[in-house]
Amino acid sequence: MKRNIHPDYRPVVFRDPGAGVAFLTRSTVTSRKTVTWEDGHVYPVVDVDVSSASHPFHTGRGRVLDTAGRVERFRRRYGTR
């Protein structure tokens, strides 16, 4: 790797305020906000809108699309004539 062209790869806290969940991982993202983590160290924090704790797919609150209705409507419009 070339030196001095890559961003710093360091521990960062990602926080989902809507779900009340935060997790510590490593990233190159930058932030001016900081938080004191459970281990007593201060880390930059990034607030995210959606995480696995609040995404409908992971929580089971997702909508079911009516794919059968779409297929039938397609066949009525463009089916064999």
PATIKE-39477 format. One record per residue: x, y, z of N, C-alpha, C, O in turn; residue number from 1; residue in one letter. Coordinates in steps of 0.02 Angstrom, whole numbers, plus 50000, padded with zeros to 5 digits. Layout:
<sites>
X;Y;Z;X;Y;Z;X;Y;Z;X;Y;Z;NUM;A
...
</sites>
This chain:
<sites>
50042;49941;50000;50000;50000;50000;50044;50062;50000;50099;50063;50028;1;M
50019;50114;49968;50054;50177;49969;50045;50209;50038;49992;50202;50069;2;K
50095;50244;50060;50091;50276;50125;50058;50345;50119;50064;50379;50068;3;R
50024;50364;50173;49995;50431;50182;49940;50448;50132;49927;50507;50121;4;N
49908;50399;50101;49851;50415;50057;49786;50385;50083;49732;50402;50060;5;I
49791;50340;50131;49731;50306;50157;49707;50340;50220;49748;50364;50260;6;H
49641;50344;50231;49615;50374;50292;49630;50329;50352;49643;50270;50345;7;P
49627;50359;50412;49638;50321;50474;49582;50270;50484;49523;50286;50477;8;D
49602;50210;50502;49555;50156;50517;49556;50147;50592;49605;50122;50620;9;Y
49503;50168;50626;49503;50170;50699;49435;50149;50727;49387;50143;50689;10;R
49432;50137;50792;49368;50119;50823;49318;50178;50820;49337;50235;50832;11;P
49256;50163;50802;49202;50212;50797;49139;50180;50825;49127;50121;50815;12;V
49098;50220;50860;49034;50197;50885;48980;50218;50836;48974;50277;50820;13;V
48940;50170;50813;48881;50185;50772;48820;50178;50817;48812;50128;50852;14;F
48778;50230;50817;48721;50233;50863;48657;50243;50823;48653;50286;50779;15;R
48606;50204;50839;48539;50211;50810;48495;50240;50865;48470;50203;50907;16;D
48484;50306;50865;48446;50337;50919;48373;50314;50922;48343;50312;50976;17;P
48344;50296;50865;48275;50274;50864;48265;50207;50899;48213;50196;50930;18;G
48314;50164;50895;48308;50098;50927;48345;50096;50994;48336;50049;51032;19;A
48385;50147;51008;48423;50147;51071;48479;50097;51072;48497;50071;51125;20;G
48509;50083;51014;48562;50034;51008;48625;50067;50983;48623;50111;50939;21;V
48682;50047;51011;48747;50072;50988;48795;50013;50986;48790;49967;51027;22;A
48841;50015;50939;48892;49962;50936;48958;49992;50915;48961;50040;50877;23;F
49010;49963;50941;49079;49985;50929;49109;49941;50875;49109;49880;50880;24;L
49136;49973;50824;49169;49937;50770;49225;49981;50744;49239;50034;50771;25;T
49258;49959;50691;49312;49999;50662;49289;50026;50595;49254;49992;50557;26;R
49309;50088;50580;49289;50120;50519;49335;50178;50502;49376;50198;50544;27;S
49329;50204;50442;49367;50263;50421;49324;50325;50423;49349;50380;50408;28;T
49261;50319;50442;49216;50376;50444;49238;50426;50498;49265;50406;50550;29;V
49227;50490;50485;49247;50541;50534;49185;50573;50564;49132;50576;50533;30;T
49192;50597;50625;49138;50630;50660;49167;50677;50713;49218;50663;50743;31;S
49133;50733;50723;49155;50780;50775;49125;50763;50843;49150;50784;50895;32;R
49069;50724;50842;49038;50704;50905;49076;50646;50935;49102;50603;50899;33;K
49079;50644;51002;49112;50589;51036;49066;50562;51090;49018;50594;51111;34;T
49082;50502;51113;49045;50469;51167;49094;50428;51208;49142;50401;51181;35;V
49081;50425;51273;49121;50382;51316;49089;50313;51316;49031;50305;51335;36;T
49127;50264;51294;49101;50196;51286;49105;50159;51352;49132;50185;51401;37;W
49079;50098;51355;49076;50057;51415;49144;50043;51444;49151;50032;51505;38;E
49196;50043;51403;49263;50028;51427;49299;50090;51454;49356;50085;51476;39;D
49266;50148;51454;49294;50209;51481;49332;50251;51430;49351;50307;51446;40;G
49342;50226;51370;49376;50264;51318;49327;50309;51281;49267;50294;51278;41;H
49352;50364;51253;49311;50410;51214;49321;50394;51140;49377;50392;51115;42;V
49265;50383;51104;49266;50366;51033;49222;50415;50994;49175;50442;51022;43;Y
49238;50426;50930;49192;50464;50888;49127;50424;50880;49128;50363;50877;44;P
49071;50460;50875;49006;50427;50868;48972;50452;50805;48974;50512;50789;45;V
48941;50405;50768;48904;50421;50707;48832;50398;50718;48820;50339;50732;46;V
48784;50444;50712;48714;50426;50719;48688;50404;50651;48696;50438;50601;47;D
48656;50345;50650;48628;50317;50588;48552;50316;50593;48524;50311;50648;48;V
48519;50322;50536;48446;50321;50535;48417;50251;50543;48367;50242;50577;49;D
48450;50203;50512;48424;50134;50512;48481;50086;50527;48536;50092;50499;50;V
48469;50040;50571;48517;49987;50586;48480;49920;50587;48419;49918;50574;51;S
48515;49867;50602;48481;49802;50604;48430;49799;50661;48385;49757;50660;52;S
48437;49843;50710;48389;49844;50766;48324;49879;50748;48274;49869;50782;53;A
48324;49921;50695;48264;49958;50678;48240;49945;50607;48187;49970;50588;54;S
48276;49908;50567;48255;49896;50498;48198;49845;50496;48202;49794;50530;55;H
48145;49859;50458;48088;49814;50456;48104;49743;50435;48072;49696;50459;56;P
48153;49733;50392;48170;49666;50371;48197;49625;50429;48179;49566;50436;57;F
48238;49654;50471;48269;49618;50527;48222;49613;50588;48229;49567;50628;58;H
48175;49660;50594;48130;49658;50652;48067;49619;50639;48029;49606;50686;59;T
48053;49601;50576;47993;49562;50560;47932;49605;50550;47877;49578;50544;60;G
47939;49671;50546;47882;49715;50535;47877;49737;50463;47844;49787;50448;61;R
47908;49701;50417;47908;49720;50347;47841;49709;50314;47801;49668;50336;62;G
47830;49746;50259;47768;49738;50221;47777;49680;50172;47831;49667;50147;63;R
47723;49647;50159;47723;49593;50109;47692;49623;50046;47635;49647;50047;64;V
47729;49621;49991;47704;49648;49929;47659;49598;49895;47669;49537;49901;65;L
47609;49622;49860;47562;49580;49825;47591;49562;49757;47571;49591;49706;66;D
47638;49515;49755;47669;49497;49692;47623;49457;49648;47627;49462;49587;67;T
47579;49419;49677;47532;49379;49636;47486;49426;49598;47472;49414;49539;68;A
47463;49478;49629;47420;49527;49594;47457;49562;49538;47428;49576;49486;69;G
47521;49575;49548;47560;49607;49496;47569;49561;49435;47565;49583;49378;70;R
47581;49497;49449;47590;49449;49395;47525;49442;49355;47526;49442;49294;71;V
47470;49437;49389;47405;49430;49355;47390;49493;49314;47364;49487;49258;72;E
47404;49551;49340;47392;49613;49303;47436;49615;49241;47414;49638;49188;73;R
47498;49593;49247;47544;49590;49190;47516;49542;49137;47515;49559;49078;74;F
47493;49484;49158;47467;49435;49110;47404;49460;49076;47394;49447;49016;75;R
47362;49496;49112;47302;49524;49081;47321;49576;49028;47289;49579;48975;76;R
47371;49616;49042;47391;49669;48994;47429;49640;48934;47414;49657;48877;77;R
47477;49597;48948;47523;49577;48896;47522;49502;48881;47565;49477;48845;78;Y
47473;49467;48906;47469;49394;48895;47458;49378;48822;47452;49422;48780;79;G
47454;49313;48807;47443;49292;48738;47375;49316;48714;47326;49312;48751;80;T
47374;49340;48653;47311;49367;48626;47289;49327;48567;47237;49342;48537;81;R
</sites>
